[in-house]
Amino acid sequence: MEKEEELRRAWESALRLLTYRERSRKELRDKLAGKKYSPEAVAATIEKLERLDLIDDEKFARLWVNSRVNFKPRAAWLIGRELRDKGIDPEISRRVLDEIIPPERERAAARELAERRVRHYRGEPTETARRKLFSYLARRGFSSETIWECLDGLIGGEEEADL
């Protein structure tokens, strides 16, 4: 494929990918490379997208974190790991996470998840329910300390009768 044609096709492919959702530089680079475009075509496409402000890793990180907070709550460190996997600079991740998910908001998210999930364990022995709820929250990246705070108020505490 001639150079001009390859650049055009890489550009169109990148724009198609961006119509579905925002993407990080790394994601786009990997997708375009996976479509067998030359490294030069990929680099030129990424550079052009950045120049036109169509990709921005900080903007992507903000959208990703807000989406996770609103639709798939989990601990900040776990969201940070997702951002790292998407190629976001650690400094950008740290800044965005600190701004959007302060510790009190993370505790509130854990509490809300626990309150919704505890209904699934009605009729279970208290210790079984505590273990299952602990595991559920741990898989979402919450610290042991945060989880125990949630459990103490929900199971084995004043709301145990709700089980």
C-alpha positions in Angstrom: 0.0 0.0 0.0 1.4 3.4 -0.9 2.3 5.8 1.8 -0.5 8.4 1.2 -3.1 5.7 1.0 -1.9 4.1 4.2 -1.9 7.4 6.0 -5.5 8.0 4.9 -6.7 4.6 5.9 -4.9 4.9 9.3 -6.6 8.3 9.9 -10.0 7.0 9.0 -9.5 3.9 11.2 -8.5 6.1 14.1 -11.6 8.4 13.6 -13.9 5.3 13.5 -12.4 4.1 16.8 -12.9 7.5 18.4 -16.6 7.6 17.4 -17.3 4.7 19.8 -15.5 6.2 22.8 -12.6 8.3 23.9 -9.3 6.5 23.8 -5.8 7.0 25.2 -2.8 7.5 23.0 -1.6 4.0 23.9 -5.0 2.4 23.1 -5.1 4.0 19.6 -1.4 3.2 18.9 -2.0 -0.4 19.8 -5.2 -0.7 17.8 -3.6 0.9 14.7 -0.5 -1.3 15.0 -2.8 -4.3 15.4 -4.4 -3.4 12.0 -0.9 -3.7 10.5 -0.3 0.0 9.7 3.4 0.9 9.6 5.0 2.5 12.7 5.4 5.7 10.6 1.7 5.8 9.7 0.6 5.2 13.3 3.0 7.9 14.6 1.8 10.4 12.0 -1.9 9.6 12.8 -1.4 10.0 16.6 0.5 13.2 16.1 -2.3 14.7 13.9 -5.0 13.6 16.4 -3.1 15.3 19.2 -2.5 18.4 17.2 -6.2 18.6 16.5 -7.0 18.0 20.2 -8.9 14.8 19.3 -7.0 12.7 21.8 -5.9 13.9 25.2 -4.8 11.5 27.9 -5.8 13.7 30.8 -9.3 14.2 29.3 -9.5 10.5 28.7 -8.5 9.8 32.3 -11.2 12.1 33.7 -13.9 10.5 31.6 -12.7 7.0 32.5 -12.7 7.8 36.3 -16.1 9.5 36.2 -17.5 6.6 34.3 -16.2 4.1 36.8 -17.4 6.2 39.8 -20.9 6.5 38.4 -21.4 3.1 36.7 -18.9 0.6 38.1 -17.8 1.8 41.5 -14.5 0.5 42.7 -11.5 1.7 44.7 -9.3 4.5 43.4 -6.2 2.3 43.3 -8.0 -0.3 41.1 -9.2 2.5 38.7 -5.6 3.7 38.7 -4.4 0.3 37.6 -6.9 0.4 34.8 -5.6 3.8 33.7 -2.0 2.5 33.8 -3.0 -0.5 31.6 -4.4 2.1 29.2 -1.1 3.9 29.1 -2.0 6.9 31.1 1.0 8.7 32.8 1.1 7.9 36.5 1.2 11.6 37.4 -1.9 12.3 35.4 -3.6 9.3 37.0 -2.7 10.4 40.5 -3.9 14.0 39.9 -7.2 13.0 38.4 -7.9 10.3 41.0 -7.1 12.6 43.9 -9.4 15.2 42.5 -12.4 13.0 41.6 -12.1 10.3 44.3 -11.1 11.8 47.6 -11.0 9.2 50.5 -14.4 10.2 51.9 -16.0 9.6 48.4 -14.3 6.2 48.2 -15.7 5.2 51.6 -19.1 6.3 50.6 -18.9 4.3 47.4 -17.9 1.2 49.3 -20.7 1.7 51.8 -23.3 2.2 49.0 -22.1 -1.0 47.2 -22.2 -2.9 50.5 -25.7 -1.7 51.3 -26.9 -2.8 47.9 -25.1 -6.2 48.0 -26.0 -7.2 51.5 -29.6 -8.0 50.3 -28.1 -10.9 48.4 -27.1 -12.6 51.6 -30.4 -12.6 53.4 -30.9 -15.9 55.2 -27.2 -16.6 55.3 -25.4 -17.1 58.6 -23.8 -13.9 59.8 -20.3 -15.0 59.4 -21.0 -16.4 55.9 -22.6 -13.1 54.9 -19.7 -11.1 56.3 -17.1 -13.2 54.4 -19.0 -13.0 51.1 -19.5 -9.2 51.4 -15.9 -8.7 52.4 -14.8 -10.7 49.3 -17.2 -8.7 47.1 -15.8 -5.4 48.2 -12.2 -6.6 48.1 -12.6 -7.7 44.5 -13.5 -4.0 43.8 -10.2 -2.9 45.3 -11.4 -1.5 48.6 -9.0 -1.7 51.6 -9.6 -4.0 54.5 -10.0 -1.0 56.8 -12.8 0.5 54.5 -14.5 -2.9 54.2 -14.5 -3.5 57.9 -16.1 -0.1 58.5 -18.9 -1.0 56.1 -19.4 -4.5 57.6 -19.5 -3.3 61.1 -22.5 -1.1 60.3 -24.3 -3.6 58.1 -23.7 -7.1 59.4 -23.3 -7.9 63.0 -24.3 -4.4 63.9 -27.5 -2.4 64.1 -28.8 -3.4 60.7 -28.3 -7.2 61.0 -32.0 -7.7 61.3 -32.2 -6.7 57.6 -30.4 -9.9 56.6 
